Amino acid sequence: MATLKGKSGINLDKLVQEQGETAQEWVYRALRFAVMSGQVQPGRALTIRGIADMLGVSAMPVREALRRLTSEGALELKSNRRIMVPDLSPARLAELLELRIVLEVHAAERALPYINDTTLSELHRLNDEQNKAFEALDAEGSILGNQAFHRALYTAHPHPVSLPMIERVWLQLGPLHRLALANLEKHYVTDRHVEIMRAIETRNPFGLKAAIESDIRDGAGYMTQTELLDRYSRAEAGNLAVPGKDFVRTLSKR
């Protein structure tokens, strides 16, 4: 088990280095995890040496991991050798959200014929786990739980070829996952995961598409219509609130 804390503010308690895993793969997974779980905010600088020291590796695997994440649009390597998360303008955010909707509606539609009772039970379990993370004020668990729910749905298809593209979009949106979570109580008032599972149970492809799109728009779409991105204080990113313990109970189950 490894933990990045202190100056980095990054916590890897939920990530375990696998036995036999190369240093390059470990660094890549750790940094990808940090970005995907919303722990690295726009404008936040990390250094190759700092990452290497925190993960107990040399600079070489860090450089290779950064090259991969840069090619995926998750990070930028500056000329001064500092690693930054790219800023997201409202226009770019809108484009990423629309792309996410197209890809995930497509993936859900293709997966629907393959979803059986076992898969549906797993979706219920994952949704319950995310709700527990909300109640425990666990920001990372809430973000990762949402991704696990969607991933389980899309991988019901035996050939989920769109999943790598979906996860690449998640990566580019990663820095804002924490911001979206802090404003969830104001904008996410209907439990769209319940709607998704209900559409699956009734084999309703139109209902499933509508629930997927609503889930994405309610969760983060509002940020493209406000000045929230401009007013976002990066210095306070780590102190953003998590939905209160009563959040899950107040959601409409329509």
N, C-alpha and C positions, 0 to 999 in steps of 0.2 A: 504494500500500500504506500502511495506517495502523496504528499500534500504540498502544494505551492501556496505559501501564505506570506505574511510579512509585507514587504514592499510591493510585491506583485498583486496582492489582494486576490489571488486566484487559488481556488480550493479544488483539489483533485481527490477529495475523500471518497467520491462515488466512482472513482476509476482505479482499477487495479492493473499493474503491469503484469502481463501474461508471461508465464514461464517460457523461456526460449525466444521471446520476442526481441528482435533486433533493436538497437538503440534508435535507429532511424524511424522504425515503425512506432516505437514507444513515444518519441518526441512528437511525431505527427499526430498520433491519436490524442495525446495530452493537449496539444495546442488546439486541435480541431474541437475537442471536447470543451475547452475553455471558451472558444468563440461561439460554438453552437449553444452553449448554456447561458449565453449573455453575460459572461464575466469580463470580457474585454470590450471596453467601450470605445467609440470613435474618439480619436485624438490621444488615446492612451498609448504611451511608448514603452516598448520592451526592448531589451538588447540581447544580442546573440549570447554574449557572455553571461548575462543574468539568467537567461533561460537554461543555458548549459549548467550553470552552478546549481540552480534549483532542482533540475532533474538528474543531476549527477552524471552528466555525459560530457563528451568533448564538443567542440564547436562544429565539427563536420556534420554530424547527424542533425544538428539544429539548422544549419544552412540548407540541407536537403529538404527537411520538413517545411521550412519557410518557403522554399522554392515551389513546393507542391501547393501550399496554401495560397501563395501569391497567384499561381496559375488558375486557381479556383475562385479568385476574386475575394477571398476572405481577409487577406492581409496585404499590406504594401511594405516593401523594403525600401527605405529612404537612402539617399546618398550618404548620409552620416551614419549608416549602419543601424539605425533605429528601426524597429518594426512598429507599424501603425495600422490600426483598423481604418479603412477608408470612410470618409464622411458620407452620409446618405442625405441627399437633397430630397425634398418632397417629390420632385419629378421622378427621380430614380427609384424611390421607395414605391411610388405608384406603379411603375413598370414592373418591379419585382413582385409586387402583390398580385398584379394581373397575371403574370407568368405563373406564379404559384397556383392561382385558381385554375388556370387552363390545364396545367400538368396534373394537379391533384384530382380534379374532376375526371379527367381522362383515366387516371390510375384507378380511382374508385369504381368507375363504370366498368372497366375491364376486369376488376377483381370480383365484382358482385356475383357472377355465376359460380365462382369457386368457393365462396364462403359457406362453411358448414357450421354445425352446432358447436364444434370444438373451437373454431375461429371466433364465433360470436361470444362464446364464454370467455375467451381470452380478451376480447375487446371490453367486455363488462369488467373483468378483473383489472385491466389497465386503467380504465376510467375510474374505478374505485381507488386505485393507487394514486392517481393524480389528485383526486378529491382529498385523500388523506394528506398529501403534500400541501395542498392549499390550507387545510385545517392546522397543519403543523407550522405554517408560515415558512415553508421550505421553498424558496424561490427556484433554486436549481432543479429540485425534484418536480416542481410544477411544470417547468419548461420542458424538461426531458421526458416527463410523463406524457405530455401532449404529443411530443414527437414519437414516442413509443406507440401510442394509440394509433396514430396515422400510419406509421410504418407497418404495424401488424395488419392493418386493413389492406394496404396496397400490396403487401407481399403475399396475400392470399392467392394472388395470381401466380401460377407456376413460373412465369417468365416476366418478372416485374422490371422491364427494361427502362421504364421511366424513373425508377427510384433514384438512381445516381443523379439525374438532373434535378429531381425534387430536393435532394439533400444539398446539392450545390446552391440552390436558391435559399434553403434554410441557413446555410453558412453565411451567405451574404446579408441575410436579415438578422443573423445572430446577435449583433451588438444592440439591436432594438428590442429583442425579446424581453429584456429586463424592464425596459421603459413601458412596453405594452402591458406587461404584467402589473405594473404599478398603477395603471389606469383602467384595469379590467372591470372593476366594480361599476364604473360609470357607463361602460359601453357594451359589456357582455352580460346581458340580463336574461337570456334564454339559453338553456343548456343544449347547445348544438350537438354535443356528443350523443345525448339521448336521442335527438332527432335522427342522427346518423344511424344509430343502432336500430331504431324503430323502422327506418326505411329498409334496412337490411332484412329485418325480421319479416316484413311484408313484401319483400322483393319488389320494391318500388324504385326503379332507377331514377325517375324524375325527382322524387323526394330526396334521394341520396345526393344527387347533384346539387340541389338547392341547399341542403344541409351543409355540405362541404363548403360551398361558396359563402354561405352565411357565417360559418365558423371562422373562416379566414377574415372576412370583412369586419365582423364584430370584434375579432381579437386585435386587429391592427390597422384595418382600413381607415379608421377615423383619423389617424395621424397624417394622412395626406391632405386632409381638409382643414387643418388648423395650423397654427404657428408653433405647435408643440416642439417640433424638431429644432426650431430656431431658439426657443426658450430653454431647451434642455441643458441643464448644467452638468457638464461631464465630471466636474469635481465632486459632485454629489451622487454620481451614478451608483456607487456601492451602497448608498444609504437609502435607496428608493424603497418605498413601502411595498409590502406584499398584501394581496387581498385579505381582508379580515377573516377570522375563524368562522363567521356566519355566512361567508360568501356562497358556499355550496348550497346551503339551505335556502338562500334567497333566490336562487336561480329558478326561473320558470321552466317546468318540464313539458310544456305544451304538447 
